[in-house]
Amino acid sequence: MAAHVAEGNLDAQADAFTWPLVIYLNGNVLIELSRAETLRSLALTQTSISVRGIERVETHVAGHMGPLDDRFSVDVLWTYFKDLVAVATGEVRYFGRFDANENVSIEMVEYQHVPFPELVTNLTSPGYDH
C-alpha cells in the first residue's frame, strides 16, 4: 500500500478496505459507511502528504497476530521522506480478514501515532460528515 500512498493512488488504497470501516483516531471513533467516505478521508491524508513535498513512503511491519479463523491484526510503521530525510512517522494497527482468494480486507483501523496532526482536526471536525 505504501507505493499507492506515495503515488497518490486513492482507488488502489481504498481497494484494501471493507465497509462499514471503523477508525479509532486519538480517542475518537469514526465510522465510514462507503467507499466514497473512505476516499474522502484518504484524500485528506494525501493533501497532508502533498503539502509537505513527501517523495517516498516506506512501511515496516512492527508486529502482527493471526491469522486466526482468517482474521488478523498487523501493526505498521509508516515513514514519510522528503529529500531522503524522514519528515514524519506514523503507526497504525489494521484489523482485517482474508477472503476465500487470500485477499486482504481491512475492517478496522486504529491510529497508534498520527503522522500529520491536522488529520485529527480534519477528520473529527463537526463539519466533516462520515
VENBEL-V913729 format. One record per run of one state. SS is the DSSP state (H for helix, E for strand, - for the rest). FROM is the first residue (numbers start at 1). TO is the last residue. Records with the same first field share a line. If there is no record, write none. Layout:
SS->FROM-TO  FROM-TO
This chain:
-->1-1  8-9  15-16  26-27  33-34  52-55  69-70  83-84  99-103  114-116  125-130
H->2-7  10-14  35-51  117-124
E->17-25  28-32  56-68  71-82  85-98  104-113
